[in-house]
Amino acid sequence: MLAEDVMTDLHAAAQACLAATDPAEKLRLTHAAWAAVQAGELLPDAAAPSPEPIAAPGRPAKPQLVSARQVPQRGLGSAEGRAALVHAVAHIEFNAINLAWDAIYRFRGMPDEFYRDWASCAHDEARHFALLSARLAELGHAYGDFDAHNGLWEMAEKTAHSDTARMALVPRVLEARGLDVTPGMIERLRHAGDDRTIAALDVILREEVAHVAAGTRWYRWCCERDGLDPFETFFGLLRDYLGVSLRGPFNRPARLQAGFVDAELDRLAALAVADPAA
């Protein structure tokens, strides 16, 4: 059950998941909603009220949100540094839950498979957040103990008006960045002897490929619907929204698995600057 009143409209269920401020409640609602989608009990209602203007999703009072430049960089040689890394990834996963539900809540009139894909992604992101929260507890910390930034949700706000821009820029740019940087994180953690965190990141890296692939699939669907060239449109959106801030290098094998094509990756590599932290 999603609430005392049985929900049958997936848009309303997505809004309830978005609004939940307590992480445990957000996870509970998310898993319940996905189970209801699988059972055929939650479907998008074409007569549902139009979505409200985008607003901050429900989240706990902590972590404190600061600019990305204010989030300190810590080494992985200490338990504190590894906890900070796990916390940063947990925060990304928490945001990803909200992003998946916002796609369902915000963009109406899409095929049923669009909604099923993003409900499934929300369920996966909730599992990832729980996995990382458990690892944080083993390291003596909890979600909210470190400052975090809000870059993922800021992009949700910027793309609230366009399903095409949202699919291009959130899954295929911001979330795809996780495919690029996670192998390096794993290697650094291997040097630090932190096998338990590596095990969590291995699961997340493997499953995030499918999430980026969902973004690719629906981005191309939107382009076909609107008569747009997906290649040129993607790079136009990158220019319009991100300017010259694109970072490389790119995890080519993982991105190919996630639906990128060689021509896209060649052009991304030509445009990007190397990220010394990658």
Phi, psi and omega in degrees: 000135177277334181196178178299322174271131182292128176267140174239345180267120183296326178298318179292321178295320177298319179297321179295319178295318178299319187285338184299129182266328181279125182304319181297322179289321178298319178294317180299313180296322181296313180295322179294320180295317180296319177299320180291324175298314180298326181277358182077017182268345179238119179226150177294132181262114181298337181267005181296149179302150178299150181295146176287160174306146184297140179220170178300136178286166176295132176204160181289169181298329176239146017282155171290133181266127180229173176292155182303327181290339181271352178280117186292146175269125181241146175285163183261012180283346180242158176300324179297317179294320178291324177296321178297320177296313179300320180297318180298317179290322177300321179295321176298316181295321177299315176297324182294328174301310181296322180296319179296316180291325179294324177300321179290316182290321192275320190259109187261159176075017177273164177299153180304325181295331175301312182291323179294318179301314185282333172293321176296318178298317179301318178299316179296315181297325177295319176297319180298317180298319179296320179299315181288325177297320178295320178293321176301317180298321178297331179269006176084023182224175177219161177299128184110349183286340181237153174294157180214167177247172191240028187300321181297313182289329177299323177290328175299319179295318182292334184252016183297337184273352190216116176294327180296312180296320180298312182294325180289316195261335178272296180293318191273351178238295187290312179287327178296337178299330177298326177296328183283317190266339185296319177303322178293321175301315182298318180296318179294321178291328178296320177295329179276355178074025184261077183293331183290319176291322177302317181301319179294315182292329176299316178298312183296315180301315181298317185279336180290336176303317180293328180289317176295323178298323177297319177298317178299313182300314185279333172298314181292326176298316179297318179296317179296318178302320187261004179069034182255148173282118187295328182291304183292325179296318180300313183286332172293320178293320176302314181296315185291323187261331187241348178058238184254019186271010182290134183246142172239187357284177185243145177278088188301311180301317181292321180291325174296319175300327183273010171101356173294156176247161185304320182297321177296315183292324176296318181288322176300316181297324180289329183276330192276156169256149181291139177263114182296342179272351185287000000 
